């Protein structure tokens, strides 16, 4: 939020681009979490 604010962009806008970005980050986080759990369980 700091970088868009410094660039003069509006904050907390909800449009299609923001929603797609949010979905991409959520999917990435879920996949990363599943991989981390699997790796950590295989090491234990």
MOPAC internal coordinates of N, CA, C and O (Angstrom, degrees):
PM7 1SCF
backbone

  N    0.0000 0     0.00 0     0.00 0    0    0    0
  C    1.4342 1     0.00 0     0.00 0    1    0    0
  C    1.5154 1   111.35 1     0.00 0    2    1    0
  O    1.2310 1   120.47 1   157.82 1    3    2    1
  N    1.3036 1   116.71 1   -22.18 1    3    2    1
  C    1.4592 1   119.22 1  -179.75 1    5    3    2
  C    1.5254 1   110.41 1   -70.24 1    6    5    3
  O    1.2310 1   120.47 1   133.71 1    7    6    5
  N    1.3321 1   116.70 1   -46.29 1    7    6    5
  C    1.4597 1   119.31 1  -177.15 1    9    7    6
  C    1.5315 1   112.32 1   -63.36 1   10    9    7
  O    1.2310 1   118.79 1   130.77 1   11   10    9
  N    1.3552 1   119.92 1   -49.23 1   11   10    9
  C    1.4761 1   117.33 1   177.50 1   13   11   10
  C    1.5229 1   112.80 1   -61.70 1   14   13   11
  O    1.2310 1   120.03 1   144.84 1   15   14   13
  N    1.3332 1   117.55 1   -35.16 1   15   14   13
  C    1.4563 1   120.03 1   178.01 1   17   15   14
  C    1.5138 1   112.10 1   -64.78 1   18   17   15
  O    1.2310 1   120.43 1   140.55 1   19   18   17
  N    1.3202 1   116.79 1   -39.45 1   19   18   17
  C    1.4587 1   120.40 1   179.14 1   21   19   18
  C    1.5316 1   111.34 1   -69.91 1   22   21   19
  O    1.2310 1   120.78 1   152.71 1   23   22   21
  N    1.3237 1   116.11 1   -27.29 1   23   22   21
  C    1.4561 1   120.03 1  -179.85 1   25   23   22
  C    1.5221 1   112.23 1   -85.57 1   26   25   23
  O    1.2310 1   120.19 1   178.15 1   27   26   25
  N    1.3266 1   117.24 1    -1.85 1   27   26   25
  C    1.4483 1   120.77 1   178.03 1   29   27   26
  C    1.5140 1   114.25 1    84.51 1   30   29   27
  O    1.2310 1   120.18 1  -168.38 1   31   30   29
  N    1.3229 1   117.26 1    11.62 1   31   30   29
  C    1.4556 1   120.25 1   179.37 1   33   31   30
  C    1.5253 1   109.51 1   -80.18 1   34   33   31
  O    1.2310 1   120.96 1   -25.49 1   35   34   33
  N    1.3127 1   115.77 1   154.51 1   35   34   33
  C    1.4626 1   119.21 1   177.60 1   37   35   34
  C    1.5181 1   109.42 1   -74.67 1   38   37   35
  O    1.2310 1   121.02 1   -37.79 1   39   38   37
  N    1.3190 1   115.66 1   142.21 1   39   38   37
  C    1.4610 1   120.95 1  -179.84 1   41   39   38
  C    1.5202 1   109.84 1   -98.09 1   42   41   39
  O    1.2310 1   121.04 1   -26.32 1   43   42   41
  N    1.3122 1   115.62 1   153.68 1   43   42   41
  C    1.4668 1   123.35 1   176.61 1   45   43   42
  C    1.5229 1   113.35 1    59.79 1   46   45   43
  O    1.2310 1   120.68 1  -143.15 1   47   46   45
  N    1.3270 1   116.30 1    36.85 1   47   46   45
  C    1.4586 1   118.87 1   173.11 1   49   47   46
  C    1.5232 1   107.91 1   -86.27 1   50   49   47
  O    1.2310 1   120.88 1   -42.29 1   51   50   49
  N    1.3142 1   115.92 1   137.71 1   51   50   49
  C    1.4584 1   120.41 1   178.71 1   53   51   50
  C    1.5238 1   107.38 1  -115.09 1   54   53   51
  O    1.2310 1   121.47 1   -77.48 1   55   54   53
  N    1.3137 1   114.79 1   102.52 1   55   54   53
  C    1.4522 1   120.83 1   175.45 1   57   55   54
  C    1.5235 1   108.03 1  -132.44 1   58   57   55
  O    1.2310 1   120.45 1     2.89 1   59   58   57
  N    1.3000 1   116.74 1  -177.11 1   59   58   57
  C    1.4597 1   120.65 1  -176.22 1   61   59   58
  C    1.5254 1   111.26 1   -61.64 1   62   61   59
  O    1.2310 1   119.97 1   140.35 1   63   62   61
  N    1.3170 1   117.67 1   -39.65 1   63   62   61
  C    1.4619 1   120.75 1  -179.93 1   65   63   62
  C    1.5201 1   110.96 1   -63.55 1   66   65   63
  O    1.2310 1   120.18 1   136.69 1   67   66   65
  N    1.3217 1   117.27 1   -43.31 1   67   66   65
  C    1.4613 1   120.84 1  -179.89 1   69   67   66
  C    1.5265 1   110.64 1   -66.20 1   70   69   67
  O    1.2310 1   120.07 1   140.22 1   71   70   69
  N    1.3212 1   117.47 1   -39.78 1   71   70   69
  C    1.4617 1   120.20 1   179.53 1   73   71   70
  C    1.5228 1   111.58 1   -67.02 1   74   73   71
  O    1.2310 1   120.13 1   139.46 1   75   74   73
  N    1.3217 1   117.36 1   -40.54 1   75   74   73
  C    1.4674 1   120.48 1   178.16 1   77   75   74
  C    1.5261 1   110.84 1   -66.50 1   78   77   75
  O    1.2310 1   120.44 1   142.55 1   79   78   77
  N    1.3192 1   116.77 1   -37.45 1   79   78   77
  C    1.4577 1   120.42 1   176.91 1   81   79   78
  C    1.5174 1   110.63 1   -65.12 1   82   81   79
  O    1.2310 1   120.39 1   136.88 1   83   82   81
  N    1.3209 1   116.86 1   -43.12 1   83   82   81
  C    1.4593 1   121.22 1   177.67 1   85   83   82
  C    1.5190 1   110.77 1   -61.54 1   86   85   83
  O    1.2310 1   120.13 1   135.05 1   87   86   85
  N    1.3188 1   117.36 1   -44.95 1   87   86   85
  C    1.4658 1   120.53 1   179.10 1   89   87   86
  C    1.5287 1   110.92 1   -62.00 1   90   89   87
  O    1.2310 1   120.27 1   138.69 1   91   90   89
  N    1.3113 1   117.08 1   -41.31 1   91   90   89
  C    1.4631 1   120.60 1   178.20 1   93   91   90
  C    1.5139 1   111.92 1   -61.95 1   94   93   91
  O    1.2310 1   120.37 1   137.11 1   95   94   93
  N    1.3327 1   116.89 1   -42.89 1   95   94   93
  C    1.4572 1   120.24 1   178.86 1   97   95   94
  C    1.5261 1   111.28 1   -66.64 1   98   97   95
  O    1.2310 1   120.13 1   141.16 1   99   98   97
  N    1.3241 1   117.36 1   -38.84 1   99   98   97
  C    1.4618 1   120.44 1   179.01 1  101   99   98
  C    1.5286 1   111.52 1   -65.65 1  102  101   99
  O    1.2310 1   120.54 1   136.18 1  103  102  101
  N    1.3262 1   116.58 1   -43.82 1  103  102  101
  C    1.4676 1   120.26 1   178.69 1  105  103  102
  C    1.5231 1   110.18 1   -63.66 1  106  105  103
  O    1.2310 1   120.36 1   136.86 1  107  106  105
  N    1.3184 1   116.92 1   -43.14 1  107  106  105
  C    1.4655 1   120.98 1   177.94 1  109  107  106
  C    1.5309 1   110.84 1   -60.06 1  110  109  107
  O    1.2310 1   120.50 1   136.87 1  111  110  109
  N    1.3268 1   116.64 1   -43.13 1  111  110  109
  C    1.4590 1   120.53 1  -179.93 1  113  111  110
  C    1.5086 1   112.51 1   -64.80 1  114  113  111
  O    1.2310 1   120.05 1   139.45 1  115  114  113
  N    1.3206 1   117.50 1   -40.55 1  115  114  113
  C    1.4677 1   121.15 1   179.13 1  117  115  114
  C    1.5206 1   110.17 1   -64.81 1  118  117  115
  O    1.2310 1   120.39 1   133.66 1  119  118  117
  N    1.3324 1   116.86 1   -46.34 1  119  118  117
  C    1.4616 1   120.19 1   179.75 1  121  119  118
  C    1.5206 1   110.69 1   -63.37 1  122  121  119
  O    1.2310 1   120.20 1   136.60 1  123  122  121
  N    1.3259 1   117.22 1   -43.40 1  123  122  121
  C    1.4601 1   120.81 1   178.92 1  125  123  122
  C    1.5283 1   110.97 1   -62.32 1  126  125  123
  O    1.2310 1   120.23 1   138.80 1  127  126  125
  N    1.3205 1   117.17 1   -41.20 1  127  126  125
  C    1.4566 1   120.95 1   178.24 1  129  127  126
  C    1.5178 1   112.09 1   -63.79 1  130  129  127
  O    1.2310 1   120.20 1   136.85 1  131  130  129
  N    1.3247 1   117.22 1   -43.15 1  131  130  129
  C    1.4652 1   120.36 1   179.35 1  133  131  130
  C    1.5262 1   111.49 1   -64.60 1  134  133  131
  O    1.2310 1   120.61 1   138.58 1  135  134  133
  N    1.3289 1   116.43 1   -41.42 1  135  134  133
  C    1.4658 1   119.96 1   178.00 1  137  135  134
  C    1.5230 1   110.35 1   -64.80 1  138  137  135
  O    1.2310 1   119.91 1   138.05 1  139  138  137
  N    1.3329 1   117.78 1   -41.95 1  139  138  137
  C    1.4644 1   121.00 1  -179.64 1  141  139  138
  C    1.5205 1   110.89 1   -62.79 1  142  141  139
  O    1.2310 1   119.86 1   136.36 1  143  142  141
  N    1.3325 1   117.87 1   -43.64 1  143  142  141
  C    1.4677 1   121.06 1   178.93 1  145  143  142
  C    1.5195 1   110.28 1   -62.15 1  146  145  143
  O    1.2310 1   120.46 1   135.92 1  147  146  145
  N    1.3186 1   116.73 1   -44.08 1  147  146  145
  C    1.4620 1   120.11 1  -179.33 1  149  147  146
  C    1.5287 1   111.42 1   -63.64 1  150  149  147
  O    1.2310 1   120.17 1   137.00 1  151  150  149
  N    1.3220 1   117.28 1   -43.00 1  151  150  149
  C    1.4683 1   120.85 1  -179.85 1  153  151  150
  C    1.5205 1   110.62 1   -65.80 1  154  153  151
  O    1.2310 1   120.54 1   135.60 1  155  154  153
  N    1.3268 1   116.58 1   -44.40 1  155  154  153
  C    1.4534 1   119.93 1  -178.83 1  157  155  154
  C    1.5240 1   112.24 1   -66.92 1  158  157  155
  O    1.2310 1   119.92 1   144.64 1  159  158  157
  N    1.3277 1   117.76 1   -35.36 1  159  158  157
  C    1.4651 1   120.65 1   177.66 1  161  159  158
  C    1.5152 1   111.30 1   -69.76 1  162  161  159
  O    1.2310 1   120.12 1   146.64 1  163  162  161
  N    1.3381 1   117.38 1   -33.36 1  163  162  161
  C    1.4715 1   119.64 1  -178.90 1  165  163  162
  C    1.5286 1   111.20 1   -73.91 1  166  165  163
  O    1.2310 1   120.22 1   156.38 1  167  166  165
  N    1.3369 1   117.18 1   -23.62 1  167  166  165
  C    1.4768 1   120.23 1   179.54 1  169  167  166
  C    1.5305 1   111.07 1   -82.88 1  170  169  167
  O    1.2310 1   119.53 1   155.98 1  171  170  169
  N    1.2994 1   118.51 1   -24.02 1  171  170  169
  C    1.4755 1   121.50 1  -175.38 1  173  171  170
  C    1.5127 1   111.51 1   -80.10 1  174  173  171
  O    1.2310 1   120.10 1   180.00 1  175  174  173

